[in-house]
C-alpha cells in the first residue's frame, strides 16, 4: 500500500502544483502548500485508504493550506489588499480538477531562464526531486542549487507571466525548449559530465518519466514521440555499458543480450508510428539512428550506410558540431577511417576543448593503424573530460597502444 501511495503522490504532485499556480499565481507559496498536502496524504492514506478522487483531495487540502499561508503572510506584511486581490476574492470558487502539468513545464522552461535554471526548476517543481537531490546530481553545493531555484522562481514571479499555455507566435518553439530541457536532463543522467560514476540513473529515469507525461498530453506530436523513443532506445543499453567495477564498455564491445528488449520494442514502435506523420524533426532522426543500432544483432552487422544517411539528413536540418562528429564516425565506418579523419579536421576550431573530438580521432587513428598518434589523442581526450570512468577508459586505451597490442 505504501508503494502504491508513493507512486500515486508522485504522479499527482505536478498536477496539483500546476492547478494551484494557475489559480493563485504564487509559485513559492503554492509549492509549500502542495508539499504539506503530500505529507498529509502520505500519513493518512496508508491508514485510512485512498480517497475516491486523490487529486481533488490533494488540491482541496493544498488550497486550504495555501489560504492559511497567505493569510499569515498578509498579517505579517500588512498587505491585506494586495493579497486579497489575487487570492481571497475568489476563495469560494473551487480549483478545477485538471492536469496543468504541461503548462507548468512551459513555465519552468521559460526562455528568459538560463538552461541551468530551467533544468533545476523543472526537476524541483515537476519532477518532485528535492533541492539536495538535484544538487547531488549536478555535483554542486545545496546552497548553490537553492539560490539557482530561488532566482528562477523570482524571475517568473517578476515577469508577471499568466499561468496558461504560451500565446507566442510559434508555440512549437516553446515546446522545443521543454523538449530540449528534458533532453539535457536525460543526457546528464545517461553520461554524466563529471564525477566518479558513468551515469546517474535518477536523472535519466526522471527525464523518461516526464517525456512519457508530455507524450501522453501531446500524443500526436512527432517530436515528442521521437524524444521519448530516443530516450528509451538509448537507456535500453545502459545495463551493458559498464562493467562490475563501473568501467565504461563501448557499444561495439557490449553484451547485447543485456540490452533491455522491452524498452527497445517500445522505442521502435514509437518511432515507427511517428515517422510517417508530418515533417521529420531532429529527435525523430536521432531515435531512428538509435533504433538501427539497437536492432543490429552485433556490432559487425550494424547497418552503417543507413546510419550515415540518417546523420546526413540530420546534419542538413539541425547542423551542429556534435551531429557532424557523429556523422564523421558513420562515414568512417562506411568509407574507412581516413574519410572520417578528413571530416574531423573541419571540427577542430569548434570542438578543440571537447574530449569527444579527441576520443573519436584517436579511435579512427587506431583503426588506421597509427598507434602513436592514436595514443596521443586518447591522452588528450582524457585530459579534457571530468568524468572519472571516461578518464580511466581513455587512459586504458592509451596504455594498450603503448604496449603494442593495438591493431597493426
Residue, then its C-alpha position, 0 to 999 in steps of 0.5 A: x500500500x505504501x508503494x502504491x501511495x508513493x507512486x500515486x503522490x508522485x504522479x499527482x504532485x505536478x498536477x496539483x502544483x500546476x492547478x494551484x499556480x494557475x489559480x493563485x499565481x504564487x509559485x513559492x507559496x503554492x509549492x509549500x502548500x502542495x508539499x504539506x498536502x503530500x505529507x498529509x496524504x502520505x500519513x493518512x492514506x496508508x491508514x485510512x485508504x485512498x480517497x475516491x478522487x486523490x487529486x481533488x483531495x490533494x488540491x482541496x487540502x493544498x488550497x486550504x493550506x495555501x489560504x492559511x499561508x497567505x493569510x499569515x503572510x498578509x498579517x505579517x506584511x500588512x498587505x491585506x489588499x494586495x493579497x486579497x486581490x489575487x487570492x481571497x476574492x475568489x476563495x469560494x470558487x473551487x480549483x478545477x480538477x485538471x492536469x496543468x502539468x504541461x503548462x507548468x513545464x512551459x513555465x519552468x522552461x521559460x526562455x528568459x531562464x538560463x538552461x541551468x535554471x530551467x533544468x533545476x526548476x523543472x526537476x524541483x517543481x515537476x519532477x518532485x526531486x528535492x533541492x539536495x537531490x538535484x544538487x547531488x546530481x549536478x555535483x554542486x553545493x545545496x546552497x548553490x542549487x537553492x539560490x539557482x531555484x530561488x532566482x528562477x522562481x523570482x524571475x517568473x514571479x517578476x515577469x508577471x507571466x499568466x499561468x496558461x499555455x504560451x500565446x507566442x507566435x510559434x508555440x512549437x518553439x516553446x515546446x522545443x525548449x521543454x523538449x530540449x530541457x528534458x533532453x539535457x536532463x536525460x543526457x546528464x543522467x545517461x553520461x554524466x559530465x563529471x564525477x566518479x560514476x558513468x551515469x546517474x540513473x535518477x536523472x535519466x529515469x526522471x527525464x523518461x518519466x516526464x517525456x512519457x507525461x508530455x507524450x501522453x498530453x501531446x500524443x500526436x506530436x512527432x517530436x515528442x514521440x521521437x524524444x521519448x523513443x530516443x530516450x528509451x532506445x538509448x537507456x535500453x543499453x545502459x545495463x551493458x555499458x559498464x562493467x562490475x567495477x563501473x568501467x565504461x564498455x563501448x557499444x561495439x564491445x557490449x553484451x547485447x543480450x543485456x540490452x533491455x528488449x522491452x524498452x527497445x520494442x517500445x522505442x521502435x514502435x514509437x518511432x515507427x508510428x511517428x515517422x510517417x506523420x508530418x515533417x521529420x524533426x531532429x529527435x525523430x532522426x536521432x531515435x531512428x539512428x538509435x533504433x538501427x543500432x539497437x536492432x543490429x544483432x552485433x556490432x559487425x552487422x550494424x547497418x552503417x550506410x543507413x546510419x550515415x544517411x540518417x546523420x546526413x539528413x540530420x546534419x542538413x536540418x539541425x547542423x551542429x558540431x556534435x551531429x557532424x562528429x557523429x556523422x564523421x564516425x558513420x562515414x568512417x565506418x562506411x568509407x574507412x577511417x581516413x574519410x572520417x579523419x578528413x571530416x574531423x579536421x573541419x571540427x577542430x576550431x569548434x570542438x578543440x576543448x571537447x574530449x569527444x573530438x579527441x576520443x573519436x580521432x584517436x579511435x579512427x587513428x587506431x583503426x588506421x593503424x597509427x598507434x602513436x598518434x592514436x595514443x596521443x589523442x586518447x591522452x588528450x581526450x582524457x585530459x579534457x573530460x571530468x568524468x572519472x570512468x571516461x578518464x580511466x577508459x581513455x587512459x586504458x586505451x592509451x596504455x594498450x597502444x603503448x604496449x603494442x597490442x593495438x591493431x597493426 
